[in-house]
Structure formats: structure tokens, C-alpha cells
Amino acid sequence: MPCTTLLVGKNASINGSTLIARNEDSGSGSFSAKRHIVVKPDEQPRTYHSVISHLTIALPDNPMRYTCMPQADPTIEGVWAAAGVNDANVAMTATETLTSNERVLAADPLVIYQPAKDGKEEVPGGIGEEDLVVITLPYIHSAREGVERLGMLHETYGTYEMNGIAFQDINEVWWFETIGGHNWMARRVPDDAYVVMPNQLGIDAFDFDDAYGAKQNFMCSPGLKEFVEVNHLNPSMDGSFNPRDVFGSHSDSDHVYNTPRAWYMLRYFNPNTYKWDGPDADYKPDSDNLPWMLKPEKKISIEDVKYVLSSHYQGTPFDPYAKNRDPHAPHFRPIGINRNNFLSCSEIRPDQPKEKQAVEWIAFASNVHNTFVPLYADVDVIPEYFSNTTLTPTTENFYWANRIIAALADHDYDACVQEIERYQIVTVSQAKKMILDGDRTNEDNEAVNARIAAMIKDETNKLLDKVLYRASMSMRNAFARSDA
């Protein structure tokens, strides 16, 4: 799926937490209703069946409880658990769909499902986004273990798509990228840095000596270096190795769909480090050499995460909501887009006891018009307002309420934006206070989450009322006697 990812090391965040955040976006012209749930050990399958690839995988018999963000309708393309935190306070988000090139896909083809045909039996495909959280997250006790388990699964079963996956524990954040059908590489995010990822293969430097030795900051599939050499995949003139050049893509479509998103996020966190605008900019929206990671100029907060993953090129000529937008300015794919399914950010906090450490921040539907909600992850149940997403629109759950608000507000953005900003400030500040109070008093996690849900539902309904009024007043068939 089209997505945008942000990863933050513990020394780059404002409170010493590791952060992994991702927008899951539907493909063009589609929307996927999502919900937030807890899967208990007795609910986790021992034999997993993939809907898309018809693959069967035997799973270990010792799963942990974990949260996830599955589809409201799992019968179409499977669970798509997407993101979550397990009982060991290890988090995972899967996936950022990546691009590759023909050289790689020829040398290590994707493992595509082949249906039964002409008397031949069906051939299962590999693993993919539908499967990864369910078959990985319940069994790992560190971010490093996540890389190791997913690497093993990838080598064993192969994959039918290119993906990027993040793992997180209280100390480390790792980024995992698939390469062709069976190969992979992973890199640890430095503690004092952040990483931005649009839908492109991102890692721009790799240390094979470490990956083949101590594995302190790099890991990869066995024989990856030899795979590159044997198949003549490296275009470097001087023998240097840049994974983006070897495994990635630099297409014309990347320059309007992918790189502008990375450019905007880097520009936000490091406005003075480089020159980002104008003809003599160090980096432009179509630059193929944008840094995969940087040290931010200021420590990164949850509010920063929400802002940048909701952004639509504010303050640039490319903002679709700008009043005086230059009609000749390029149209770039925004980060906060109409088809955001959800945004999640797992925050593993080092200053709290284990049962309070993991907080998941969630938002549903278009991020430009929604709010960010913190929930304790160490629970057995998620409030129904977030977990019971139906297949038909209703204001009784958070996903659909946000979809409705966004669709109404978008048509009169200038009139509605102030109401949305007030809603975001009120809800985030109140919910954050409830979490801080829960930390201080050691109140039951589920009780705190329930209070947050009640407040969010009330404030969301108030916003819907205001947005609906403004949309109704601007209807084209409006008429008053004074109009005559």
C-alpha cells in the first residue's frame, strides 16, 4: 500500500522514547476501514493461512498478546494487521511498500501465487503485507529479534512484493527492506537520528563487514554481497556501495509521488541544515540523493510526528489548500492524503514501569482533518469506539466519524480549518493529560483508555456538528429571501 514512515531514535525524541510511526494509505481510488484491537494468545492461530498467496505457515505455540490495526473486513484480502505492540513492549509496523528495478527482480524474482490451471496444482506465493505482523510480532522480544525472525521467514517463503518494515523496543529502532523475492537487508537507526521513508527503497549506505560479522548496526540475508556481485547489480564507477542505486528505483513517477514527501519531512526537521528551496537548493523535491536519515535540529515530539505525517506541503508552492496556489506549480502527492487509512505511532517510554511504557498514538482517515489519540498498549481490550469499526458508515466509531468529517471539511477547508485545529489541540492536550495522570496514579490502563475514548467521541461529535453546519450553509442550492 502507499504509505509514509517516520522513525526516531531515543536520543532524537523529546522524552527519550523510541518512536516508529506510519501512515497506511489505500491505493488510488480505494478506502480501507480499519480498527484497533488486542489479540490474546488463545486467539492467535497456530497454523496461519494467507488469503492473497494461499500460503500455509506453522506458527510457534508460545505467542504473546499484541495489539494491531486490522481491516474491518478481513474476508477480502486477509487480516492486514499493519502495526502493533506486544507484551514485551516490542513494536512493529508493516509495511511501507517499496519500489525496485528490473535488474533485481530478474535476478531474484518475486514469489507470485499461481492458481491451479490446465491440470496443474496451484503454487502458493510468498509472504506479504497481509501476513507480516501476525506471523512475526507475537514471537519477538526485541527489535533485533524482529529483524532475525522476519529475515528467516523471508528467506524460507519468499515474498510477492517489495516492503519496508520497522521494529522497535525501548532502546533500538531497526528498518528492514526486502530485496527481490528472497533477499533482505536491515539497518539500525542511530539513537540521535530520525529516518523518513516514502514508497521507495531508502537505505543509502550499508556495511557488509558489520552485517557479516558483529551485526551491531547492519544485518542482511546470507550471500547478499555475492548476489550483487554475481548479478552485476552495482552501477558505481568507483566500487562504492549505495543500496538505493543497487536495489532501488529513480523513475519519473518517483519524482512526483515519493521524493517530494521525503523532501518535505527533512525540510521540516532540518530547516537550517540545508537549503531546500529555490533554483540553487541543496535538495529539491525531485532529488534522488535525499538523506535517508539526519540528526534533527530540535528533538522530535509526538506533535511533530502528527504534523509532518498530516502535511500537505504547507508553506510551499505545492500546497493544494493554498488560497493563491500557483497554477503552474507541480502537483505532488501529499503525505496527509484523502486515502489515509490510519496513522499509528508507538512510543516506548523509558521513564515508566513496564506496564505503562508502551503508548500507541492512533488516528483514522485523512490526517489533515483528524486528531491523534494515545492509548496504553498493555491491555486486554480496546474501547469499542476504536475497535468496533463497522462496514457501513456510522458516527458510532472513530474511523467513520473521521471519514465523514474529512469529506465535509475538505470542500470548505478555509472555513473549517480553525475548528479542526481547535479540536486537535483540545483532544491531544486532554488525552495526554489523562495518560500523564494514569502514569502518576497508576490507574488501570483500560480505565484510562475508556476515559480517553469517551472524551474523544464527545469532541469528535462536536466537531462533526460544526463541520456539518458549515458544509450545509455552503450548499449550492442555498437561498434566503434577502438573496432575491
C-alpha positions as CSV (number, residue, x, y, z in Angstrom):
1,M,0.0,0.0,0.0
2,P,1.1,3.6,-0.5
3,C,2.4,4.8,2.9
4,T,4.8,7.2,4.7
5,T,7.0,6.2,7.6
6,L,9.0,8.1,10.2
7,L,11.4,6.5,12.6
8,V,13.0,8.3,15.6
9,G,15.9,7.1,17.8
10,K,15.7,7.5,21.5
11,N,18.1,10.4,21.8
12,A,16.4,12.3,19.0
13,S,13.0,12.3,20.7
14,I,11.9,14.9,23.3
15,N,11.4,12.4,26.1
16,G,13.9,9.7,25.3
17,S,11.4,7.4,23.8
18,T,11.9,5.4,20.6
19,L,9.2,6.2,18.0
20,I,8.0,4.4,14.9
21,A,5.2,6.0,13.0
22,R,3.5,5.1,9.7
23,N,0.5,6.3,7.6
24,E,-1.2,3.3,6.0
25,D,-2.9,4.6,2.8
26,S,-5.2,2.8,0.5
27,G,-4.4,2.6,-3.2
28,S,-5.7,5.2,-5.5
29,G,-9.4,5.2,-5.8
30,S,-10.0,3.0,-2.7
31,F,-10.5,3.3,1.0
32,S,-10.0,0.6,3.7
33,A,-11.8,0.8,7.0
34,K,-9.5,0.0,9.9
35,R,-9.9,-0.9,13.6
36,H,-7.6,-1.1,16.6
37,I,-7.8,-4.4,18.6
38,V,-6.0,-6.7,21.0
39,V,-5.2,-10.3,20.0
40,K,-4.8,-12.6,23.1
41,P,-2.6,-15.7,23.0
42,D,-5.6,-18.1,22.7
43,E,-6.9,-16.1,19.7
44,Q,-3.7,-16.3,17.8
45,P,-3.7,-19.1,15.1
46,R,-1.2,-21.9,15.4
47,T,-1.5,-22.5,11.6
48,Y,-1.7,-19.4,9.5
49,H,-3.4,-19.3,6.1
50,S,-2.7,-16.3,3.8
51,V,-5.7,-15.1,1.7
52,I,-3.7,-13.5,-1.1
53,S,-0.9,-16.0,-1.6
54,H,-2.7,-19.2,-0.4
55,L,0.3,-20.0,1.8
56,T,0.1,-22.1,4.9
57,I,2.6,-21.4,7.7
58,A,3.0,-23.3,11.0
59,L,3.4,-20.8,13.9
60,P,5.1,-21.3,17.3
61,D,2.9,-22.4,20.2
62,N,4.0,-19.6,22.5
63,P,2.5,-16.3,21.2
64,M,2.3,-13.2,23.2
65,R,-0.6,-10.9,23.4
66,Y,-0.4,-8.0,20.9
67,T,-2.3,-5.0,19.6
68,C,-2.8,-4.5,15.9
69,M,-4.7,-2.4,13.3
70,P,-6.5,-4.9,11.0
71,Q,-9.0,-4.4,8.2
72,A,-12.6,-4.1,9.3
73,D,-13.4,-6.7,6.6
74,P,-10.7,-9.4,6.7
75,T,-12.5,-11.6,4.1
76,I,-11.4,-9.6,1.1
77,E,-7.6,-9.6,1.4
78,G,-6.9,-11.0,4.8
79,V,-6.1,-9.5,8.2
80,W,-3.6,-6.8,7.3
81,A,-2.7,-6.4,11.0
82,A,-0.5,-3.4,10.0
83,A,1.0,-2.2,13.3
84,G,1.1,-3.1,17.0
85,V,2.9,-3.6,20.2
86,N,3.3,-7.0,22.0
87,D,3.7,-7.9,25.7
88,A,7.4,-7.5,25.6
89,N,6.9,-3.8,24.6
90,V,8.3,-4.5,21.2
91,A,6.5,-2.8,18.3
92,M,6.3,-3.4,14.6
93,T,4.8,-1.6,11.6
94,A,4.3,-3.3,8.3
95,T,4.6,-2.2,5.7
96,E,6.0,0.6,3.6
97,T,5.5,-0.6,0.1
98,L,8.8,-0.1,-1.8
99,T,10.0,0.1,-5.4
100,S,12.8,-1.8,-7.0
101,N,14.3,-2.2,-10.5
102,E,14.2,-4.8,-13.3
103,R,17.8,-6.0,-12.6
104,V,17.0,-7.1,-9.1
105,L,13.6,-8.6,-9.9
106,A,15.2,-10.6,-12.8
107,A,18.0,-12.0,-10.5
108,D,15.7,-12.8,-7.6
109,P,12.1,-12.9,-8.9
110,L,9.1,-12.3,-6.6
111,V,7.3,-15.4,-5.4
112,I,3.9,-15.0,-7.0
113,Y,0.8,-17.2,-6.4
114,Q,-0.1,-19.4,-9.3
115,P,-3.6,-20.7,-9.4
116,A,-4.4,-24.2,-10.5
117,K,-4.7,-24.3,-14.3
118,D,-4.6,-26.8,-17.2
119,G,-4.3,-29.7,-14.8
120,K,-1.5,-28.2,-12.8
121,E,-1.9,-27.8,-9.0
122,E,-1.8,-24.3,-7.5
123,V,1.5,-22.9,-6.3
124,P,1.4,-20.7,-3.2
125,G,3.0,-17.3,-3.3
126,G,5.3,-15.8,-0.7
127,I,4.5,-13.7,2.3
128,G,3.4,-10.1,2.1
129,E,1.9,-7.1,3.9
130,E,-1.3,-9.1,4.7
131,D,0.7,-11.5,6.8
132,L,3.8,-9.9,8.4
133,V,2.6,-8.6,11.7
134,V,0.6,-11.8,12.6
135,I,3.5,-14.2,11.8
136,T,6.2,-12.0,13.4
137,L,5.1,-9.7,16.2
138,P,3.7,-12.2,18.8
139,Y,7.0,-14.1,18.9
140,I,9.8,-11.4,19.3
141,H,11.3,-10.0,22.5
142,S,13.4,-7.2,20.9
143,A,13.6,-5.2,17.7
144,R,16.7,-7.2,16.7
145,E,14.8,-10.4,17.2
146,G,12.1,-9.0,14.9
147,V,14.7,-8.5,12.1
148,E,16.0,-12.0,12.6
149,R,12.6,-13.7,12.6
150,L,11.3,-11.8,9.6
151,G,14.6,-12.4,7.8
152,M,14.2,-16.2,8.4
153,L,10.5,-16.1,7.2
154,H,11.5,-14.1,4.1
155,E,14.3,-16.5,3.2
156,T,12.0,-19.5,3.8
157,Y,8.9,-18.5,2.0
158,G,9.9,-15.6,-0.2
159,T,7.7,-12.6,-0.9
160,Y,5.4,-11.4,-3.7
161,E,6.1,-7.7,-3.1
162,M,8.8,-5.2,-2.0
163,N,8.3,-3.9,1.5
164,G,9.9,-1.9,4.3
165,I,9.2,-2.9,7.9
166,A,10.2,-1.2,11.2
167,F,10.9,-2.8,14.6
168,Q,11.2,-1.0,17.9
169,D,12.0,-1.7,21.5
170,I,12.9,0.6,24.4
171,N,16.4,1.0,23.2
172,E,16.6,0.4,19.4
173,V,14.8,1.0,16.1
174,W,15.6,-1.2,13.1
175,W,14.5,-0.7,9.5
176,F,14.1,-3.9,7.3
177,E,13.9,-3.8,3.5
178,T,13.1,-6.7,1.2
179,I,15.1,-7.1,-2.0
180,G,13.6,-9.2,-4.7
181,G,11.9,-12.5,-3.8
182,H,14.2,-13.7,-1.0
183,N,16.9,-11.3,-0.1
184,W,16.8,-8.5,2.5
185,M,18.8,-6.0,4.5
186,A,18.3,-4.1,7.7
187,R,19.9,-1.1,9.4
188,R,19.7,0.2,13.0
189,V,18.5,3.8,13.3
190,P,21.2,5.7,15.2
191,D,19.9,6.8,18.6
192,D,20.4,10.5,17.7
193,A,18.8,10.4,14.3
194,Y,15.5,10.1,12.5
195,V,14.6,8.4,9.2
196,V,12.0,9.3,6.6
197,M,10.5,6.8,4.2
198,P,8.1,7.4,1.3
199,N,7.4,4.4,-1.0
200,Q,10.9,3.9,-2.2
201,L,13.8,1.7,-1.1
202,G,15.6,4.0,1.3
203,I,18.8,2.8,2.9
204,D,21.6,4.8,1.3
205,A,24.7,3.2,3.0
206,F,25.5,-0.3,4.1
207,D,28.4,-2.0,6.0
208,F,28.8,-5.6,4.8
209,D,31.7,-6.2,7.2
210,D,29.3,-5.5,10.2
211,A,26.4,-7.4,8.6
212,Y,28.6,-10.4,8.1
213,G,30.3,-10.0,11.5
214,A,29.2,-8.4,14.7
215,K,25.8,-7.3,13.3
216,Q,25.8,-4.2,15.6
217,N,24.1,-1.9,13.1
218,F,23.6,-3.9,9.9
219,M,22.1,-7.3,9.1
220,C,21.2,-8.9,5.8
221,S,20.3,-12.2,4.1
222,P,23.2,-14.7,3.7
223,G,25.1,-14.1,0.4
224,L,23.6,-10.7,-0.3
225,K,27.0,-9.2,-1.2
226,E,27.7,-12.1,-3.5
227,F,24.2,-11.8,-5.0
228,V,25.1,-8.2,-6.0
229,E,28.5,-9.2,-7.5
230,V,27.3,-12.2,-9.4
231,N,24.4,-10.4,-11.0
232,H,26.3,-7.2,-11.8
233,L,23.8,-5.0,-9.9
234,N,26.1,-2.2,-8.7
235,P,26.3,0.7,-11.2
236,S,29.0,2.5,-9.1
237,M,32.1,3.7,-11.1
238,D,34.4,3.6,-8.1
239,G,33.2,0.5,-6.3
240,S,31.3,2.2,-3.6
241,F,28.0,0.6,-2.5
242,N,24.8,2.6,-2.2
243,P,21.8,0.3,-1.8
244,R,19.4,2.8,-3.3
245,D,21.4,2.7,-6.6
246,V,21.7,-1.1,-6.5
247,F,18.3,-2.2,-5.4
248,G,16.0,0.9,-5.7
249,S,14.3,3.0,-8.4
250,H,14.7,6.5,-9.7
251,S,11.7,6.7,-12.0
252,D,9.9,9.8,-13.3
253,S,6.9,8.9,-11.2
254,D,9.1,8.8,-8.0
255,H,9.7,12.5,-8.5
256,V,6.1,13.4,-8.1
257,Y,4.9,10.6,-5.9
258,N,7.7,9.7,-3.5
259,T,10.7,12.0,-3.2
260,P,8.7,15.2,-2.5
261,R,7.3,13.6,0.6
262,A,10.8,12.8,1.9
263,W,11.9,16.3,0.9
264,Y,9.2,17.9,2.9
265,M,9.8,15.9,6.1
266,L,13.5,16.5,6.0
267,R,12.9,20.2,5.4
268,Y,10.6,20.3,8.4
269,F,13.0,18.7,10.9
270,N,16.2,20.3,9.5
271,P,15.1,23.7,8.0
272,N,18.6,25.3,8.5
273,T,20.9,22.4,7.9
274,Y,20.5,22.6,4.1
275,K,18.9,24.9,1.6
276,W,15.6,23.3,0.5
277,D,14.0,25.9,-1.8
278,G,14.9,27.8,-4.9
279,P,17.0,27.0,-8.0
280,D,20.2,26.7,-6.0
281,A,18.7,24.4,-3.3
282,D,20.9,21.7,-1.9
283,Y,18.0,19.3,-2.1
284,K,14.8,19.7,-4.2
285,P,11.5,17.7,-4.2
286,D,12.8,15.6,-7.1
287,S,16.3,14.9,-5.7
288,D,17.3,11.3,-5.8
289,N,20.0,11.7,-3.2
290,L,17.9,12.9,-0.3
291,P,19.4,11.7,3.0
292,W,17.8,8.5,4.5
293,M,18.5,9.8,8.0
294,L,19.6,13.1,9.7
295,K,20.1,14.4,13.2
296,P,17.2,16.8,13.8
297,E,17.8,20.4,14.7
298,K,15.5,20.0,17.6
299,K,14.3,17.0,19.5
300,I,11.2,15.4,18.0
301,S,7.8,15.3,19.8
302,I,4.6,13.4,19.2
303,E,3.1,16.7,18.0
304,D,5.9,16.9,15.3
305,V,5.1,13.3,14.2
306,K,1.4,14.1,13.7
307,Y,2.1,17.4,11.9
308,V,4.6,16.0,9.4
309,L,2.6,12.8,8.7
310,S,-0.5,15.0,8.1
311,S,1.3,17.6,6.0
312,H,0.2,18.8,2.5
313,Y,3.3,20.9,1.7
314,Q,2.2,23.9,3.9
315,G,4.4,26.9,3.3
316,T,5.4,25.8,-0.2
317,P,4.0,26.4,-3.7
318,F,2.8,22.8,-3.7
319,D,0.0,23.1,-1.1
320,P,-3.3,22.0,-2.6
321,Y,-5.2,24.1,0.0
322,A,-3.2,27.3,-0.6
323,K,-5.5,30.2,-1.4
324,N,-3.3,31.6,-4.1
325,R,-1.7,28.5,-5.4
326,D,0.4,28.9,-8.5
327,P,-1.5,27.0,-11.2
328,H,1.8,26.2,-12.9
329,A,3.3,24.6,-9.7
330,P,3.8,20.8,-9.9
331,H,1.2,18.6,-8.3
332,F,2.9,16.4,-5.7
333,R,1.4,13.5,-3.8
334,P,0.7,14.9,-0.2
335,I,1.5,13.0,2.9
336,G,-1.8,13.8,4.5
337,I,-4.0,12.5,1.7
338,N,-7.7,11.7,1.3
339,R,-7.0,7.9,1.4
340,N,-5.1,7.8,4.7
341,N,-6.5,4.7,6.4
342,F,-4.8,5.2,9.7
343,L,-1.7,6.7,11.4
344,S,-0.1,4.9,14.3
345,C,2.9,5.9,16.4
346,S,4.3,3.6,19.0
347,E,6.0,5.4,21.9
348,I,8.1,3.2,24.2
349,R,8.9,5.4,27.2
350,P,12.0,4.6,29.3
351,D,10.8,6.6,32.4
352,Q,7.8,4.3,33.1
353,P,7.3,0.8,34.6
354,K,6.9,-1.9,32.1
355,E,3.1,-2.0,32.1
356,K,3.0,1.8,31.4
357,Q,5.9,2.0,28.9
358,A,4.1,1.4,25.6
359,V,1.6,4.0,24.4
360,E,0.1,3.8,20.9
361,W,-1.0,7.0,19.3
362,I,-3.6,6.4,16.6
363,A,-5.6,8.4,14.0
364,F,-8.1,7.3,11.4
365,A,-8.9,8.6,7.9
366,S,-7.4,11.7,6.3
367,N,-4.8,13.1,8.7
368,V,-5.4,16.7,7.6
369,H,-8.7,16.6,9.4
370,N,-8.3,14.2,12.3
371,T,-6.7,14.0,15.7
372,F,-4.1,11.9,17.4
373,V,-5.2,9.6,20.3
374,P,-2.9,8.0,22.9
375,L,-3.9,4.6,24.3
376,Y,-2.0,2.3,26.7
377,A,-0.9,-0.8,24.8
378,D,-0.7,-3.2,27.9
379,V,-4.4,-4.0,27.9
380,D,-6.8,-6.9,27.1
381,V,-9.4,-4.8,25.3
382,I,-9.5,-1.6,23.3
383,P,-12.6,0.7,23.7
384,E,-15.3,-0.1,21.1
385,Y,-15.1,3.4,19.6
386,F,-11.8,2.4,18.2
387,S,-12.1,-1.4,17.9
388,N,-15.6,-1.9,16.5
389,T,-15.4,-0.4,13.1
390,T,-18.3,-1.5,11.0
391,L,-18.5,-2.0,7.3
392,T,-21.2,0.7,7.0
393,P,-20.8,4.4,7.8
394,T,-21.8,5.4,11.3
395,T,-20.7,8.1,13.8
396,E,-20.6,5.4,16.5
397,N,-17.0,4.6,15.6
398,F,-13.9,6.7,15.2
399,Y,-12.9,5.6,11.7
400,W,-16.2,6.6,10.0
401,A,-16.7,9.8,12.1
402,N,-13.3,10.9,10.8
403,R,-14.0,9.9,7.2
404,I,-17.3,11.9,7.3
405,I,-15.6,15.0,8.8
406,A,-12.8,15.0,6.3
407,A,-15.2,14.7,3.3
408,L,-17.3,17.5,4.5
409,A,-14.4,19.8,5.6
410,D,-12.3,19.4,2.5
411,H,-14.9,21.3,0.4
412,D,-14.7,24.3,2.6
413,Y,-11.2,24.0,4.1
414,D,-10.7,27.7,4.8
415,A,-13.9,27.8,6.8
416,C,-13.4,24.5,8.7
417,V,-9.6,24.6,9.4
418,Q,-9.9,26.7,12.5
419,E,-12.5,24.3,14.0
420,I,-10.3,21.3,13.2
421,E,-7.2,22.9,14.8
422,R,-9.2,23.7,18.0
423,Y,-10.4,20.1,18.1
424,Q,-6.9,18.8,17.7
425,I,-5.5,21.0,20.4
426,V,-8.3,20.1,22.9
427,T,-8.3,16.4,22.2
428,V,-4.5,15.9,22.2
429,S,-3.9,18.0,25.4
430,Q,-6.8,16.4,27.3
431,A,-5.8,12.8,26.2
432,K,-2.2,13.4,27.0
433,K,-3.1,14.7,30.5
434,M,-5.1,11.5,31.1
435,I,-2.1,9.4,30.2
436,L,0.1,11.5,32.5
437,D,-2.4,11.2,35.3
438,G,-2.6,7.5,34.7
439,D,1.2,7.3,34.9
440,R,1.2,9.3,38.2
441,T,-1.6,7.5,39.9
442,N,-1.0,4.0,38.5
443,E,-4.7,3.9,37.4
444,D,-5.7,0.8,35.5
445,N,-4.7,1.1,31.8
446,E,-8.1,0.0,30.5
447,A,-9.9,2.5,32.7
448,V,-7.7,5.4,31.3
449,N,-8.3,4.3,27.8
450,A,-12.0,4.2,28.3
451,R,-12.0,7.8,29.7
452,I,-9.9,8.9,26.7
453,A,-12.4,7.2,24.3
454,A,-15.4,8.9,25.9
455,M,-13.7,12.3,25.6
456,I,-12.6,11.7,22.0
457,K,-16.1,10.6,21.0
458,D,-17.7,13.6,22.6
459,E,-15.3,16.1,21.0
460,T,-15.4,14.4,17.6
461,N,-19.2,14.6,17.6
462,K,-19.0,18.3,18.4
463,L,-16.6,18.9,15.5
464,L,-18.9,16.9,13.2
465,D,-21.8,19.2,14.2
466,K,-19.7,22.3,13.4
467,V,-18.3,21.0,10.1
468,L,-21.8,19.8,9.0
469,Y,-23.2,23.2,9.7
470,R,-20.6,24.9,7.6
471,A,-21.0,22.4,4.8
472,S,-24.7,22.8,4.9
473,M,-24.5,26.6,4.7
474,S,-22.4,26.5,1.6
475,M,-24.6,24.2,-0.4
476,R,-25.2,25.3,-3.9
477,N,-29.0,25.3,-3.6
478,A,-28.9,27.8,-0.6
479,F,-31.2,30.7,-0.9
480,A,-32.6,33.4,1.5
481,R,-35.3,36.0,0.9
482,S,-32.6,38.6,1.0
483,D,-30.9,37.0,-1.9
484,A,-33.8,37.9,-4.2
